[in-house]
């Protein structure tokens, strides 16, 4: 199954079987027009959080990893995966030199309880120890703090120090270089899956260009959204040592009582019959041999 977009208002679904996911290559803003070649669509940055006391440098950055015993393990996989205030359900691959990763991510609109919480589904590549890792990610997010609403939006993200002082979503800080005039970072994805409707997914592929060593993000098999320059990183400029596919919830009330009601995926347990749950299919790595 493949979706091909030939204009802002026309979609063609090719080779779709009943019950199989429909790949999404459209965004809500496409209903209003398009950007000409040579330009890029940029979502207006939400500034109300700055006026409410959030600094402009960190409102679009994930919360840093909170350390309990930083020196007790030099690179413990358990500590790498179990981060304070984070709930994750992922497939984790490591131990090789990875040059790319891909996945078809089912698109949902999960409940996010508070404005300082978020829910994401993504593909991520990382290098470095759990307390100071470098990471690049792409997927969908419901993040009221960054986007000002609870819509499901396309995102990319990066950090070079486990979110301590660097990193941000999309192009809210210098780092990611957007090149596509067709896809807007931070734009609402349309349509999204519903329990009684068609299952929609997005295809994301992060890969390292062997000629420039830049990390590119491809959307929907054909559209190169942009890239992270290789000189942004110290470790990822060579390769990634970890690949992760899955969902993440951030909340100060993860593991507390009462636990946050912010959902991951669509908030339902895995459903192997109808597929009405969060999922990532066709997971692929490049390199790793």
C-alpha positions as CSV (number, residue, x, y, z in Angstrom):
1,X,0.0,0.0,0.0
2,X,1.2,3.5,-0.8
3,X,-0.3,7.0,-0.8
4,X,0.8,9.4,-3.5
5,X,0.0,13.1,-3.2
6,X,-0.1,14.9,-6.5
7,X,-1.6,18.2,-5.2
8,X,-2.8,19.7,-2.0
9,X,-6.3,18.4,-2.5
10,X,-5.9,15.1,-4.3
11,X,-4.7,11.8,-2.8
12,X,-4.4,8.5,-4.5
13,X,-4.3,5.2,-2.6
14,X,-2.5,2.5,-4.5
15,X,-2.8,-1.2,-3.9
16,X,-4.5,-1.0,-0.5
17,X,-5.9,-4.2,1.0
18,X,-8.9,-4.1,3.3
19,X,-7.6,-3.6,6.9
20,X,-4.1,-2.7,5.8
21,X,-2.7,0.7,6.9
22,X,-3.0,3.7,4.6
23,X,0.3,5.7,4.4
24,X,-0.3,9.4,5.0
25,X,1.7,12.0,3.1
26,X,-0.6,15.0,3.6
27,X,-0.8,17.6,6.4
28,X,-3.7,19.8,7.4
29,X,-2.2,23.0,6.0
30,X,-2.2,21.4,2.5
31,X,-6.0,22.2,2.4
32,X,-5.1,25.9,2.2
33,X,-2.4,25.7,-0.5
34,X,1.2,24.9,-1.0
35,X,4.7,26.5,-1.0
36,X,6.6,27.0,-4.2
37,X,9.9,25.3,-4.9
38,X,12.8,27.2,-3.4
39,X,10.9,28.0,-0.2
40,X,10.1,26.0,2.9
41,X,6.9,26.0,5.0
42,X,7.6,27.1,8.6
43,X,5.1,26.8,11.4
44,X,4.8,29.9,13.5
45,X,6.6,29.5,16.9
46,X,4.3,29.6,19.9
47,X,5.5,32.5,22.1
48,X,2.9,32.5,24.8
49,X,5.0,30.1,26.9
50,X,7.9,32.6,26.9
51,X,5.6,35.3,28.2
52,X,4.5,32.9,31.0
53,X,8.1,32.5,32.3
54,X,9.6,29.8,30.1
55,X,12.9,30.8,28.6
56,X,13.1,30.9,24.8
57,X,16.1,28.6,24.9
58,X,14.4,25.6,26.6
59,X,10.7,25.6,26.0
60,X,11.1,23.3,23.0
61,X,13.7,21.0,24.7
62,X,12.9,17.7,26.4
63,X,13.5,17.5,30.1
64,X,17.0,16.3,30.9
65,X,17.7,12.9,32.3
66,X,17.6,13.0,36.1
67,X,20.5,10.9,37.5
68,X,20.4,8.8,40.6
69,X,23.8,7.2,40.6
70,X,25.6,8.6,37.6
71,X,28.9,6.9,38.4
72,X,27.6,3.5,39.4
73,X,27.5,2.2,35.8
74,X,29.4,3.5,32.8
75,X,26.7,2.5,30.2
76,X,24.1,0.4,31.9
77,X,21.4,-0.6,29.4
78,X,18.8,-0.6,32.2
79,X,19.5,3.0,33.1
80,X,19.6,3.9,29.5
81,X,16.0,2.7,29.1
82,X,14.6,3.6,32.5
83,X,14.6,7.4,32.6
84,X,13.0,9.4,35.4
85,X,9.6,10.8,34.5
86,X,9.5,8.9,31.3
87,X,7.4,5.9,30.3
88,X,8.7,4.0,27.2
89,X,7.6,1.0,25.1
90,X,10.3,0.4,22.6
91,X,12.2,-2.1,20.5
92,X,15.9,-1.4,21.3
93,X,18.8,-2.5,19.1
94,X,22.4,-1.8,19.9
95,X,26.0,-3.1,19.6
96,X,26.7,-2.2,16.0
97,X,27.5,0.8,13.8
98,X,24.1,2.0,12.4
99,X,23.8,4.3,9.5
100,X,20.0,4.6,9.4
101,X,16.7,3.3,10.6
102,X,13.1,3.3,9.2
103,X,9.6,2.5,10.3
104,X,5.9,2.8,9.5
105,X,4.3,4.4,12.5
106,X,0.6,4.2,13.1
107,X,-0.8,7.7,13.7
108,X,-3.1,8.3,16.7
109,X,-4.2,11.2,18.8
110,X,-3.6,10.1,22.4
111,X,-4.9,11.9,25.5
112,X,-2.3,14.3,27.0
113,X,-3.5,15.3,30.5
114,X,-1.4,18.4,31.3
115,X,0.3,21.0,29.3
116,X,3.8,20.0,30.6
117,X,3.4,16.4,29.4
118,X,3.7,14.9,26.0
119,X,3.2,11.6,24.1
120,X,5.3,10.6,21.1
121,X,5.8,7.7,18.7
122,X,9.2,7.8,16.9
123,X,12.3,6.3,15.3
124,X,15.5,7.3,17.2
125,X,19.2,6.8,16.7
126,X,21.6,7.4,19.6
127,X,25.3,7.3,20.6
128,X,27.0,7.8,23.9
129,X,26.4,6.9,27.6
130,X,22.9,7.1,29.0
131,X,23.7,10.3,31.0
132,X,25.3,12.3,28.1
133,X,24.0,10.7,24.9
134,X,23.6,12.2,21.4
135,X,20.2,11.5,19.7
136,X,18.2,12.3,16.6
137,X,14.5,11.4,16.4
138,X,11.6,11.7,14.0
139,X,7.9,10.7,14.5
140,X,4.6,12.2,15.7
141,X,3.9,14.0,18.9
142,X,1.1,15.5,21.0
143,X,2.9,18.2,22.9
144,X,0.9,21.1,24.2
145,X,4.0,22.9,25.6
146,X,5.8,23.1,22.3
147,X,2.8,23.3,19.9
148,X,0.1,25.0,21.9
149,X,-2.6,22.4,21.3
150,X,-3.3,18.7,21.5
151,X,-3.2,17.9,17.8
152,X,-1.0,15.1,16.4
153,X,2.0,16.7,14.7
154,X,5.1,15.6,12.7
155,X,8.3,16.3,14.6
156,X,12.1,15.9,14.5
157,X,14.3,16.3,17.5
158,X,18.0,16.3,18.4
159,X,20.3,16.7,21.4
160,X,24.1,16.2,22.0
161,X,24.0,16.0,25.8
162,X,20.9,14.1,26.9
163,X,18.8,17.3,26.8
164,X,20.9,19.0,29.5
165,X,21.7,22.2,27.6
166,X,21.2,21.4,23.9
167,X,18.4,20.1,21.7
168,X,15.0,21.1,20.4
169,X,11.9,20.1,18.4
170,X,11.8,20.9,14.7
171,X,13.5,24.2,13.8
172,X,12.8,26.0,17.1
173,X,16.6,26.3,17.6
174,X,19.6,26.2,15.2
175,X,20.4,22.6,14.2
176,X,18.1,20.9,11.8
177,X,18.2,22.3,8.2
178,X,14.9,22.0,6.4
179,X,15.0,21.7,2.6
180,X,11.5,20.4,1.6
181,X,8.8,22.8,0.3
182,X,6.1,20.0,0.6
183,X,6.3,19.1,4.3
184,X,6.2,21.4,7.3
185,X,7.8,20.3,10.6
186,X,5.3,20.7,13.5
187,X,2.3,20.6,11.2
188,X,-0.7,18.6,12.0
189,X,-0.9,15.2,10.3
190,X,-4.0,14.4,8.4
191,X,-5.8,12.1,8.5
192,X,-5.2,10.1,11.7
193,X,-6.4,6.6,12.8
194,X,-9.6,6.1,14.6
195,X,-10.8,2.8,16.3
196,X,-13.7,2.5,13.9
197,X,-12.0,3.9,10.8
198,X,-9.1,3.3,8.5
199,X,-5.7,2.7,10.1
200,X,-3.3,5.5,9.0
201,X,0.5,5.5,9.2
202,X,3.5,7.7,8.4
203,X,6.8,6.3,7.0
204,X,9.9,7.9,8.4
205,X,13.5,7.0,7.4
206,X,16.6,8.6,9.1
207,X,19.8,7.9,7.2
208,X,23.4,9.1,7.0
209,X,24.5,10.5,3.6
210,X,27.8,8.7,2.8
211,X,29.0,11.7,0.8
212,X,28.4,14.5,3.3
213,X,27.9,12.5,6.6
214,X,24.8,14.6,7.3
215,X,21.8,12.8,8.8
216,X,18.7,13.1,6.5
217,X,15.0,12.6,7.4
218,X,12.8,11.1,4.6
219,X,9.0,11.2,4.9
220,X,6.6,8.9,3.0
221,X,9.3,7.1,0.9
222,X,10.1,10.0,-1.4
223,X,10.2,13.4,0.4
224,X,13.5,14.4,2.0
225,X,12.5,16.9,4.7
226,X,16.0,18.1,5.6
227,X,19.0,17.1,7.6
228,X,21.2,17.5,10.7
229,X,24.7,18.7,9.7
230,X,27.4,16.2,10.7
231,X,29.4,18.8,12.6
232,X,26.5,19.2,15.1
233,X,27.7,16.0,16.7
234,X,30.8,14.4,18.2
235,X,29.7,10.8,18.1
236,X,26.9,10.7,15.6
237,X,29.1,12.3,13.0
238,X,30.5,8.8,12.6
239,X,27.5,6.4,13.2
240,X,24.8,5.5,15.8
241,X,25.3,2.7,18.3
242,X,21.6,2.4,19.2
243,X,18.3,2.4,17.3
244,X,14.9,2.6,19.1
245,X,11.4,2.3,17.7
246,X,8.4,2.9,19.9
247,X,6.4,5.2,22.1
248,X,7.3,7.6,24.9
249,X,5.3,9.5,27.5
250,X,6.8,12.3,29.6
251,X,5.1,13.4,32.8
252,X,6.2,14.5,36.3
253,X,3.6,12.0,37.5
254,X,5.0,8.9,35.9
255,X,5.4,6.3,38.7
256,X,3.5,8.4,41.2
257,X,0.0,8.0,42.7
258,X,-2.1,8.9,41.0
259,X,-0.3,8.1,37.8
260,X,-0.7,10.5,34.9
261,X,-3.6,9.6,32.5
262,X,-1.5,10.7,29.5
263,X,-1.7,7.9,27.0
264,X,0.8,6.2,24.7
265,X,-0.2,5.2,21.2
266,X,-3.9,5.4,21.4
267,X,-4.0,4.4,25.1
268,X,-5.2,0.8,24.4
269,X,-3.5,-2.5,25.1
270,X,-2.0,-4.3,22.0
271,X,-4.7,-5.7,19.8
272,X,-3.4,-8.4,17.5
273,X,-6.8,-9.0,15.8
274,X,-7.9,-5.6,14.7
275,X,-4.7,-3.7,15.2
276,X,-6.4,-0.9,17.1
277,X,-3.3,0.1,19.2
278,X,-0.1,1.9,18.8
279,X,2.4,0.1,16.5
280,X,5.4,0.5,14.2
281,X,5.8,-1.9,11.3
282,X,8.5,-2.6,8.6
283,X,11.3,-1.7,11.0
284,X,14.6,-1.6,9.1
285,X,18.2,-0.6,10.0
286,X,21.0,0.4,7.7
287,X,24.4,-1.0,8.6
288,X,24.7,-2.9,11.8
289,X,26.5,-5.8,10.2
